[in-house]
């Protein structure tokens, strides 16, 4: 099947990431990590707005108070558009060389976030990584923080839940894993490798459609979306007009279009002159529909996700 792709917004994000569909406002929200901005627009790219952030901004999710939960470089905060950033929790205060990366609201209403060794200098230029010292955490609505994994991830990416298991990835090792999730405290065990060494790019963010299959962005030149089942069977791969796709979500009133953010981080001026679409927001018609984003702090939300 040939999937139609379209550039919706020439956002020129340095590192666009963590896109979500806000069904309360009928708008897309995402972040530009290095650009230190939160973005929003309509499904057609109209009404584009941006808000500056006080630090590198790494992730965003819906919150039960009508606002958002946001991951900055070190802190998880609460935020409303146009308002201040209120600190909820500081992650890994004992590891100043680490930073936050992926962050997604889980089925328990907690904000699940991953860390990594910081790969950014203060000016946003790339910084060499020398260790795999990232971990996964749960942040509750009251600010309680719990580490749920070993501290051995290179770059934490992808957070998908399926049949009481968590699907997650390490970008540095080019692997996608499945873990059993403890029903009481969310701690992870029983690691299985689902996809190892896929030849196109490296795994970044993912989303899941209503049928349960996973769509994974293949960053660092992959220029594609990899569709696979929760047990790791590859179903398709969709070519994209951007080389570094970073995160994706189903959006629109019927959740029937897949929206993809992208990055232009580390790309040369010559490359960007020849490929000005890098860092754009892309829409893909996959023939599938998604489910509603979960809401931080909300209860019993799994019953309403398919509405």
ABEGO torsion letter per residue (X at the ends): XBBBBBBABBAGBABBBGBBBBAAAGBBBBBBAAAGBBBBBBAAGBGBBBBBBABBBABBBBBAAGBBBBBBAABBBBBBBGBBBBBABBBGAABAABBBBBBBBBAAGBBBBBBBBBABBAAGBBBBBABBABBBBBBBAAGBBBBABBBABABBBEBBBBGGBBBBBBAAAGBBBBBBBBAAAGBBBGBBBABBGBABEBBBBBBBBAAGBBBBBBBGGAGBBBBBBAAGBBABBBBBABABBABBBBBEAAGABBBBBBBABGBBAAAAAABAABGBBBBBBAGBBBBBBBBBGBBGAAAAAAX
